[in-house]
């Protein structure tokens, strides 16, 4: 987003902690080297002492037990830290990520219903119906961390001036209109934004390896971590032979240029956990998806991909499993192979998904071009922030 703003001549400073600054430094340096626009700056603020171990500056750095204990104990963000970082220059915009489950967290109509009961979320322009087992459940101890986070984000949303989303108008027009008209919220769509990191698709790794082996399709598997030898120990017999000789498979350990890969002409489908950024990148590249949902907003994103956009096929996950719990029902290798075959098949359904995916990819491209919906929304956002800053910051 900083790159997007600087391309319009706006000076951007990313306010973060020292630990996170080290993570994003290389990406910021690459962006500055590639653009003749104003330089993106990084400003660091000390992380407040809230009883966490030294050097911990994000929830990802904590063990699961500490993650569970950390968020509920802090009802509001560390405002003093942000205030100190803003004293040198009053910011016009400070984006905060939001997640769809925050809406769902307000509705628990079937708290005593069985897991296979269908829950329809009310008041939305399109029907959103999920099994109860696919919803975030605050009654489960393993879900309480995510529930607490959703409550914090929901509270921040209600206090905010408006919200900025990594999306574009043609992707979900009904939801955008509903948000603006029915809910009366300011919203700007600035996507699709390019992201430097790929989503981890290694969950259920053994069965995924079996599925890729059985599918008979060429594949590129981006795997979290850097220890190839350790991962090869649990792979099925014969799988490493496929990748060692480059016969029909490659494995990337750690980071891979996901956006570039998805835009390659030989990519026929993308297996994803349905994290929003990765799903949007695939849609923007015009690539059909194989959806493997697990938690947070992934079930809702899958519904958009399959039922509304009709550009994907599902592996059929039926239960919400947070990062703190092990999934009971593991998708089998045979199911994975069958679903990949369906996504990359030659039948009418597969061809229709490919056509729709290409159409959406073209719409995403047009949205970011001059005169497109995203281009215009970004311009309106910048002008409104400039006007608002002028009204609240003394000359």
Steps between C-alpha positions, in 0.01 A plus 500: 500500500793732569623436145153581367488829688853607403416432135247786538763730649404448864779471756458184711653399831442150638473508878602168657707334771877435461445124459242546225709771334774243444248271329368760254826689439605303191156537338501875562854530360395310186196723455708817541759374251234413241299823519580861423218604734552648848709275723316278749634551852490267799459648847539271801341533842589294808267214578329558837593286797193286565670207667593312182847354436772737381506548123141387443323753278226295335254226583677271250806496726308353794436139590134391468445520877638855516292599196189389685593696809619821334206649309216465756712678760534815290167656410645781289805546277810670646378850416789676674747320274319612185461853635872531566576385148261755351633807681757584234240513221125465537394209277212530259434128475568201725354180350395209723421150366149365552360152460160370399451284815452821698156522340427135568608536862192715563267218401489171690142385436575129533728482802339172608449356151693200361813557294324416172225761554495768229539861614390779262646841583224764485486835326750439220440561126592139414409189696786394727428162660756283677499193719528582869828305510646752253436802722719656765361382835589701814386209715802299386822584690708459182292771326513763774817669373347565157169604656676756720690633200177533301342695785795742503483550123122542510534769769770677298279488189213668683727786610679548170446776245478243222649177372740416218471158336729303272227422248341647187144594407429226244611227740222548758272788388201399713702498821659837423164664431353343815790622711470856375122532477350268761771534764589861420875434516776674306689241300769521232612210282869522411571152364624280373824582681810291433645315799859392556436191709325179400239317704602177666321210325680221687223414748418129486830463315509121473155478340577793271814321381295184439238700313756668275661164432168337411373793291748445219528878459814711493529705819689766690469466879599796717584360843557691821848474653841422359575141610450286190646189664255517792196530275613216274482258795118507510435514125350190335722246328603614153400864552855630541592330172247719319663816630865394511511437126262784422281239331173681565537682830696773675509595869586850620614516862420834663417805292392485134388776259134402513360782288746432218432127516122544487530723194702240308311360202560135600319522836172310479374524859605623844454300822439748781379518860288798383686772683370822345829626358590176324145444374489854360838455331374184328175667392696799370725266302197327346582162657234251625537395864490178701383612843623343826344713772590471869420803720443878536357648178586201281152341501341830393763559233442150365127569473574813296741309274279198435136602538504864386801536269493134388876481440596216733436152635511399866685221678206491739630602843207488741645620831657819630846422641695785658878521508484361854326172417560198281244430229317172567386437143804510271429526128624182330753487220242336276258790554775752425593320177135480391438869571815612317388290205158667510656848508734427209267277301368533146128484575254787461509594870878534505497705181233734641711555812803584287300746291356671808845514663649667192212749491557590866873535438430747221260696723763515776751642254254760370414603857857614570552677168439872463126561506430161661295457817801443727700780341214742562438373855867549591482856369187570704661352810811716465301817442267431793792429734677818391183701561443336837859557607475867407191533720652337811869600483572867581699692242 
